[in-house]
């Protein structure tokens, strides 16, 4: 059994965008309650951790942006953009969320655990260097990746983003570098409008952004094929030293903001692929960070399925696993993404 660290804190519940906002504290309450009642909880570590300092946030964000978010502290309600609202403790929660992912990366690097999951709010992958976007204040995964490159000696980091919305902030943060490979599956065209097939990076980063834009309606087997046939071979060629995941459960069947059809078994398989890749390529260093997911049952069930795979106690049967590993059939989006990626990744040729 693997040692999995879970980063959770009650402060994340204090970020409240306001009545009726879909990114509510109840999302995380549902996960925490499900986790507290799950048998796998006894196998998890729950480390202490602190907030990211302004210096660490500045690895990915401009001073002006950090100051603007900080200025909301203590104010009951502020609107930073049409989708992104704050409450009195949102700044504290956002600093702690970024700090959790940084601490998780450091912990897997130092050998304190095999892998880790940061169950945090507010989410992060839409936050740009200089502004908020899509419910996100600071880009938790991007800050942690920057920290890993600057302070932990990493030279190659793979970021996988399976949220239904494209992680514009993360893509833009690393668009011109080969030190981070950004791989995203997402509905397109959809918010935030980025993530087309031809957005592949620039300069030294050309080819190190891989987008798989999907029309919607894709199920467990479609996502399994994308991971099996595109992500796995590219990751093996890239040979990352750490895997970071923007884990959005809004690709769940029935999510109110999405049109995908992934089930908890599907989330389990996607996580298993990443666990196996991490063990094969980078001594098991894998960190998941929570992003979207707005159907509470799918959110909690998906997170538990991911955690079960991380500790090595997944619920997939031998028959299910065989179906996922050998998924086949026409999938135009995958074919198009492979054609684009073949320009840069010889393993696909």
N, C-alpha and C positions, 0 to 999 in steps of 0.2 A: 504493500500500500504506500502511495506517495504522501509526502507531507505538503499540505496545501494551506496557505495562509489566507485568511479573509479579513479585509480591511473594512470595518464598519464603524459608525459613530452616530450618536443621537443628534449631533449638530447638523448632519445632513438633512434632517427632518425640519430644521428651522428655516431653511430656504423655502419661502412660500411666495410664488409668483402672483397669488391672488385667487379669489373665488372663481371657480369655473375654469381655471387654466388647466390644460391637459397634463402639463408636467408638474403634477402636484406631489406633496410629501407622501400621499397615500400610495404612490407607486413603490416607494422604498419600504413603507410599512408592510405592504403585502409580502415583499421579499423577506424582510426580517422575521415576520411572523411565521412564514412557511419554513424558513431556515431553523427557527427556534423549535419547531415541532418535528423536524426531520431527524431520522436516525443517524444520518451522516454527520450531523453537527459535532458529535463527540470525537470525530476524527480530524477536526479542523483546528488550526491555530488562529488566535485572534490577537495579533500584535498591537502594541501601543504605537502611535505615530503622531506626528505634529504637522502643522501647516507648512506649505511651501512659503519661503521667504520672498520678499519682493525681488531680491537678487536672483533667486531661482526662477521666478515667474518671468523675469526679464531675459532669460535665455531664449524665450519664444515670443514675448509680448513687449510692445513699446512702453516706455515710462508713462506716456500720456494715457494709454489704455488702462494700465494698472491704476493710475490715479483716478480715472473716471469711475472705475468699478469701486475703488476704495471709498470714493466720496459718497457712495450710497449707504455706507455703514451707519447704523442707528436710525435710518429713515424708514418709516413704515411701508412706503411704496414708491418706487421709482420705475420709469419706463426708459430702458436703454435703447431699445428698438421695438418695432411693433410686436414682436414675438417674445421678447426677453424682458422680464420684469424682475424687480428685486424687492426684498423685505429687509427688515432691520439687521438680520444676521446673515444675509446672503453673501456678503464679501467674506466673512469668516468661513462660511461653509465652502465657498469656492476655493479659498486658499487651502483649506483642509483637504478638499477633493483632489487638488493637484498634488498636495503633499502625500496623500495616500498612494497615488500611483507612483510617485517618485520613490517612496519608501518600499513599495512592492518590488520595483525594479532593483533597488539596492539590495533587498533581502534575498532575491533569487540569485543575484550576482555573488553575494557573499556566502551563499550556501546555507542560509538560515531556513530555507524551505525549498521544496522542489518546484513549486509554481504558486501563483497567487491570484486572487480575485479582489479587485477594489470595487465594493458595492457603494457607490458614491452618487451624490447629487451636489450641485447641478452637473449635467452632462457637459461634454467638451468639444466634440469633433467639428462643430460648426464655427467655433470661435477663431477669428482671424488674429493676426499679430496685433492689429490696431483697432479692432472693434468686435463687439458682441454680435451674435447671430444665432437664430434658431434655438432659443432657450439656453444657450451656452455662454458663460462668462469668461472662463479661461480654458484653454485647450489642454485638458489633463494629460492625454496621451502624448501630445506633441511636447509639452513641458518635460515629461518623463523621458522621452526619447532624447531631447536636447541634453538633459542631465546625464543620461547614459553616455552620450558621445563626449561631453565635456569633462565628466568627472569619474567615469567608471571604465574608461578605456575602450569602449565599444567602437568598432569601425563599420559594422554592418548591422542594421536593425531592420527587421521585417515588421511592418504594421499591416494587419488584416482588419478590414472594416466591413462587417456584415449587416450594419444598420440599413434600414430601407432607404434612408436619406444619405446622399453622398456627403462625405466628410470634407467639405470644401476647405476648411481651415487647416486640416492636417495635410491635404494634398498641397496646398499653397506653401505651407511651411517648409516642405522638403522637395519642392518641384525641381530645383536646380542642383541637387546633390545625389551622388550615388551611395551615400552612407545610409540612406533610408530607402527601402523599397516599400512603396505604398500600394496595396492591393485592395480594391473596393468592389463589392457587389452592391447594387442599389437600383431602385426604380428610376427610370428616366424616360421622358422628361418629367421632372418632379422637383419639389423643393430640394436644394437651393438653386437648381438650374445648371450646376456644374457636373462634371463626371462623364463627359462624352467619350466615345471610343478613342478619339484621336488626341485626347489630352494624355500625353505619354511622358511629359517632362521636358526640360530644356537644359542646354549646356551639358555639364557633367551628369545631370540627372535624366538625360534623354533615355527613355526605355525603363526607367525606374519608377514610373507610375503606371499601373495597370488597372484600367477601369473595365468593369463588366456591366454595362447598362442593360437593365431588364425592363420589359414592358409591364410586368405585373402578372400575378397568378402563378408564379413559379413555386414549386412544392419542394418537399424534402429531397426527392431524387434529382431535381434540377440543380439544387445547391450542392448536393453530393457530387454530381458530375463536374461542376465548376471547380470544386476543390480537388477532386481526384485528377482531372485531366489538365488543369491549368495551374492552380496554385502549387500543388505538390512538386511537379517537375521544375517549375521556376524557382521555388524555394531551395530545392536541392542544388540547382546551379548557383544560386546566389550565396548560399551557405551563411545565413545570418548568425550572429552571436547572441541574439535575444529576439523573441517574438512578443509583440504587443498586439492586443486585440481591442478594437472598439466594438464591444458586444452590444448590439441593439436588438431587442427582442420584438421590435415592431414589424418584423417579417413573419410573425406568428399569424396563423390562420385566424381571422376574426379581429385583428387589431384595428381599432377605429381610425388610425391614420394611414393604414396600409392596405394593400391588396394581395399580399403574398399568402402562401399556404403552408408555412413551415410548422411542424408540430414539435413538442418536447423531444421526441425521438430524433428528429432532424437536428435540433440544437445539440443533442448528445453526440450525434455523429460528427458534426462540424468540429466540436470541441475535441473529440477523439483524434481526428486528423491532425489538429494543431498540437495536441499532446505528443503524438507520435513523431511529428516533424521536429518538435523541440528536443525530444529525447535523442533523435537521430542526428540532429545538426548542431545543437548548442547546449548540451548537458541538461536538457529539460527546462531551460529558462523560458518560462511562459507566464505572461501577466495579462489577465483580462480586466478591462475597465468598463463599467456599465455605461451605456449610452441611452438609447430610446427603448420604447416598449410601453404600451398604454392600455393593454387589456390585462388586468391584474392576474387572472388565472394563467394566461400564457406567459406573462413576465415571470411570475414566481416559479411556475413549472419549468420554464426554460432555464432559469438560473440554477435550479436544483439539478437539472439534467446535466448542465455544464459542470457543476461542482462534482457530481458523482463520477464523471469521466476524469476529472482532474485528480481525484484521489485514487482512481483505479477501481471504482465500484460501480461502473456504469450499468444501466439497466437494459442495454441492447441485447437481444437474443442472438444466437449464432445465425439464425435465419435472417433476421433484420440486418445484421452486419453484412452478410453475403449480398443481400439486395442492394444495400448502399454502395458497397465496394464495386459492384458490377453494374451499376445503373447505366442504362444506354437509351438510345432513341434520339430523334431530332431535337436539337436545341440551338436555334439560329444564333442567339446572343453569344453562346459559348463559341460557336464556330467563328463568328466575326471577331471576338476577342482574341482567340488563338491566332487567327490570321494576322492581326495587328501585332501581337506579342512576338510572333516568329521573326519579326524584323530585328529584334534585339536579343532573343533568347534561343541559342542554338539547340538547346535540349528539346524544343518543340518542332524542330525542322526534321 
